[in-house]
Amino acid sequence: MIRAVLRTMAYMRDPKNHNELVDYILKIHKIDSTVAAEALATVMAVYSKDGTKPRDAVQKEIDIYREALKITKPFTPEELEDMSYLKDLNR
């Protein structure tokens, strides 16, 4: 499964696949092409080549979720996403 995620990340990072990915986002979410392209760029800016996300990016997600869902209990990026298997593979 992790290998599939890493292959998917490599595919998504390849600029020649950009139009196909934007078309996929358009089809799934039925949004404007400009918004779809911006969404793709936003997602790709967050993930690293090995599929992990910087801690500060995950913290921003947590802050958005906590505010939107009115969650009062604090939690850490490690509690939101378990990347231990991926980290073990990269050792």
DAZIHU-V568747 format. One record per backbone hydrogen bond with DSSP energy under -0.5 kcal/mol. NH is the residue of the N-H (numbers start at 1). CO is the residue of the C=O. If there is no record, write none. Layout:
NH&CO + NH&CO
This chain:
5&1 + 6&2 + 7&3 + 8&4 + 9&5 + 10&6 + 11&7 + 12&8 + 13&9 + 14&10 + 14&11 + 15&13 + 17&14 + 18&15 + 21&17 + 22&18 + 23&19 + 24&20 + 25&21 + 26&22 + 27&23 + 28&24 + 29&25 + 30&26 + 36&32 + 37&33 + 38&34 + 39&35 + 40&36 + 41&37 + 42&38 + 43&39 + 44&40 + 45&41 + 46&42 + 46&43 + 47&43 + 48&52 + 51&48 + 54&46 + 57&54 + 58&54 + 59&55 + 60&56 + 61&57 + 62&58 + 63&59 + 64&60 + 65&61 + 66&62 + 67&63 + 68&64 + 69&65 + 70&66 + 70&67 + 71&66 + 72&70 + 79&76 + 80&76 + 81&77 + 83&81 + 87&83 + 88&84 + 89&85 + 90&86 + 91&88
